[in-house]
Amino acid sequence: MILRLISRRISSSHRFYSTPSPSKLRNIGVIAHVDAGKTTVTERLLYLAGAIQNAGSVDKGNTVTDFLDIERERGITVQSAAVNFDWAGHHINLIDTPGHVDFRVEVERCVRVLDGIVVVIDGSAGVQPQTLTVWDQSSKFKLPAHFFINKLDKKEANFERSVDSIQQKLGVQAVKLVIPVDKIGVLDVLNSQFLNFNDAEWSSGISGKIQEILQEARSDLCYSLADCCPEFMKIFLDENEGNVKKIEQELILRTLRELTIASKIATVSCGSAIRNLNCVKPILDSVVHFFPSPDQRNTEFKRVFEKDLAGLVFKITHDKRRGQLSYVRIYTGRLQNNSTVFNTSQMASEGPLKVFTPYADELKSVDHVEEGNIAVVAGLENTVTGDTVVQSAASADKAFETLKSLPHPIDLLQCKTSNEGRSVVFSGIESPDAVFFCCIEPPSNRQLQQFNRALEELTREDPSMKIRYDRDTGQTIVETQGELHLEAIKDRLKRNYKLDVFIGQLQVAYREMLTQELSHTAKVEDGMSEKKRPEFVQLTMRIEPTKGNLPFKKIDLELPQTAKPIRLDWQKAINEGCSNALQNGPLASYPVHAVRVVVTECIVSGGKINPALLSACAQKCVSESLQRGEMLLAEPVMSVQIDVRSDDSTQPILNELIRRRAQFEAQSSSEYRRISAILPLSETENLSKTVRTLTSGFGDISVQFRGYQQVGDHELNNILQRRTAGF
């Protein structure tokens, strides 16, 4: 999924790039459950800010941020897209992220480099499963949030219920800045303005019933702030006896900003973006007034790096003319054109670099990019997503000393020590496990080289896509997050690489898991060596299940104190051998999941050893150890949530879910019926179609990855029989 900075209908006033003051910069993202209306909201924000001349429609396929054929055909976002515009003297960089569960890595890598988020909620459904997922992703980075409750024109919409779901499910104090008035419009509590859905502009002429609603809402706002801020409580209750009219607007704005930046509250507005585009204006005001600037968010980073360059590579793309392009969030310092940088993740220098700023579908070459912004860089050929780049090896060592000397750790920064030196790295970007896999083949053998290059580039761009080779069948296997993810991959191969690949039947990615701790010793000799004394490697390893089902990433070392340290290139070879062994488990040749591998002894014949020998010995040690161990087969399970109308019977759906081995979770609502269950991924085929049929098209279903559970004996026998038969 390519991140492209696009704006096909940008007005002429935005044609030239200029570096805004860090205090006037906002880096925000729009996140939500699929179909909540993110892209429509983004389109309205662009139009109000004057960045586009006409607001597009998802249904018509003419929106700015959904431009791929697959997006316009399906009407959903499958890739992140960023736009930039000005509002109230501030420059806003905005990323519209996918809402579909298949593309959650896109959300992960985007929220990692943002300073605030706008969460769009479907007013008829409240917080949904994918909302929880994207919220958890952003919560790891303590991002300030603004909630926009959308689609209030729908019959089933309920503003108060949606706000309650935000507070109950997400655990955040929601402060209402905009509230609905019946079904006719929305009321801006802060600015005392009313927007009728049938009118073109906000009106300050408020009287009668709406004036009474305004006073009550403003009182609720002040009491909410008093609950979260002792200083405001003292002024509001003690000094002014709860009289809302005596509280200055400036005090309310300042308190809202302080509490939002501290993530103690989240502001809330509402409306119907599709019905009246002006209802999204409070989003822009909240972003400008209540969200932090990059220099406010990066104060701790500046203590470590000071004025030196420090940035995180959060996205990789490929360009036919420029080669690999790296998207870098600059946290401190300045990234210069034609400069050389030091990659602290790989402890290597790269350059000279070509630095660009993205504008629409083009890249504009610039002399430098300042802190707080996003740059696109050509020349980082060996860099991957999640790597840290700094000014030089000397600045990396200096940052290491500074970070070590601080009395407390800094979130998202880690010290790193290796044979090559000392450095500091930003916490990386986590990639979820694949839940589906299938074989993939080039159209012909003549295109095999092009096919392999395309797969290599796509896996560098998309960390959630995995490629492996099945040693039993000799096939290339692609692992994905779901059916839509696979379709997007196939579309890119055809569109960008002119490869009409063959893709086999999509299969569930079962995992084999170890149930006990094992220790094993293996020895490998180089029988083909011409030396008098053949080279050999002997490794002793301990393999154990991990807590929290953490996947294997690299070996751990627990060597005797008298043992020599294992060189980094040897460790790399051992890691490769372990990874190869874990690709095919002993039970049914599925990948082995959630194990920790510890090297407790390493004996080699001499100081110069072929790394391939180390890799072969590690693979042999792990494989033989797993053959001796007790293994179980685990299957991915999904959280399924089905909403039906209150007057519809749920029994047919319950019967269908029972047939599919569902485990039910209790949940109910007085205004509509919600069925929540945990369902094996293998049982979700055609579930959406079945639910629509049983509910005459009125049922709403969402499916979210939940984790893994052990496969029962009966199902295990069926799986083993299918594997034996070649399926």
Secondary structure as GFF3:
##gff-version 3
##sequence-region A 1 727
A	DSSP	beta_strand	4	5	.	.	.	ID=ss1
A	DSSP	three_ten_helix	12	14	.	.	.	ID=ss2
A	DSSP	three_ten_helix	22	24	.	.	.	ID=ss3
A	DSSP	beta_strand	25	32	.	.	.	ID=ss4
A	DSSP	alpha_helix	38	48	.	.	.	ID=ss5
A	DSSP	alpha_helix	69	74	.	.	.	ID=ss6
A	DSSP	beta_strand	81	87	.	.	.	ID=ss7
A	DSSP	beta_strand	90	96	.	.	.	ID=ss8
A	DSSP	three_ten_helix	101	103	.	.	.	ID=ss9
A	DSSP	alpha_helix	104	111	.	.	.	ID=ss10
A	DSSP	beta_strand	116	122	.	.	.	ID=ss11
A	DSSP	alpha_helix	129	139	.	.	.	ID=ss12
A	DSSP	beta_strand	145	150	.	.	.	ID=ss13
A	DSSP	alpha_helix	159	170	.	.	.	ID=ss14
A	DSSP	beta_strand	173	176	.	.	.	ID=ss15
A	DSSP	beta_strand	178	181	.	.	.	ID=ss16
A	DSSP	beta_strand	185	188	.	.	.	ID=ss17
A	DSSP	beta_strand	193	196	.	.	.	ID=ss18
A	DSSP	alpha_helix	208	228	.	.	.	ID=ss19
A	DSSP	alpha_helix	230	233	.	.	.	ID=ss20
A	DSSP	pi_helix	234	239	.	.	.	ID=ss21
A	DSSP	three_ten_helix	244	246	.	.	.	ID=ss22
A	DSSP	alpha_helix	249	261	.	.	.	ID=ss23
A	DSSP	beta_strand	265	270	.	.	.	ID=ss24
A	DSSP	three_ten_helix	277	280	.	.	.	ID=ss25
A	DSSP	alpha_helix	281	290	.	.	.	ID=ss26
A	DSSP	alpha_helix	294	297	.	.	.	ID=ss27
A	DSSP	alpha_helix	299	305	.	.	.	ID=ss28
A	DSSP	beta_strand	310	319	.	.	.	ID=ss29
A	DSSP	beta_strand	323	332	.	.	.	ID=ss30
A	DSSP	beta_strand	334	336	.	.	.	ID=ss31
A	DSSP	beta_strand	341	343	.	.	.	ID=ss32
A	DSSP	beta_strand	348	350	.	.	.	ID=ss33
A	DSSP	beta_strand	354	359	.	.	.	ID=ss34
A	DSSP	beta_strand	362	365	.	.	.	ID=ss35
A	DSSP	beta_strand	368	370	.	.	.	ID=ss36
A	DSSP	beta_strand	374	378	.	.	.	ID=ss37
A	DSSP	beta_strand	388	390	.	.	.	ID=ss38
A	DSSP	alpha_helix	393	405	.	.	.	ID=ss39
A	DSSP	beta_strand	413	418	.	.	.	ID=ss40
A	DSSP	beta_strand	421	426	.	.	.	ID=ss41
A	DSSP	beta_strand	436	441	.	.	.	ID=ss42
A	DSSP	three_ten_helix	445	447	.	.	.	ID=ss43
A	DSSP	alpha_helix	448	461	.	.	.	ID=ss44
A	DSSP	beta_strand	466	469	.	.	.	ID=ss45
A	DSSP	beta_strand	476	480	.	.	.	ID=ss46
A	DSSP	alpha_helix	483	497	.	.	.	ID=ss47
A	DSSP	beta_strand	502	503	.	.	.	ID=ss48
A	DSSP	beta_strand	507	508	.	.	.	ID=ss49
A	DSSP	beta_strand	511	514	.	.	.	ID=ss50
A	DSSP	beta_strand	518	525	.	.	.	ID=ss51
A	DSSP	beta_strand	536	545	.	.	.	ID=ss52
A	DSSP	three_ten_helix	547	549	.	.	.	ID=ss53
A	DSSP	beta_strand	556	557	.	.	.	ID=ss54
A	DSSP	alpha_helix	568	582	.	.	.	ID=ss55
A	DSSP	beta_strand	592	593	.	.	.	ID=ss56
A	DSSP	beta_strand	595	604	.	.	.	ID=ss57
A	DSSP	alpha_helix	611	628	.	.	.	ID=ss58
A	DSSP	beta_strand	631	645	.	.	.	ID=ss59
A	DSSP	alpha_helix	651	659	.	.	.	ID=ss60
A	DSSP	beta_strand	663	665	.	.	.	ID=ss61
A	DSSP	beta_strand	672	680	.	.	.	ID=ss62
A	DSSP	three_ten_helix	681	683	.	.	.	ID=ss63
A	DSSP	alpha_helix	687	694	.	.	.	ID=ss64
A	DSSP	beta_strand	700	710	.	.	.	ID=ss65
A	DSSP	alpha_helix	713	724	.	.	.	ID=ss66
###
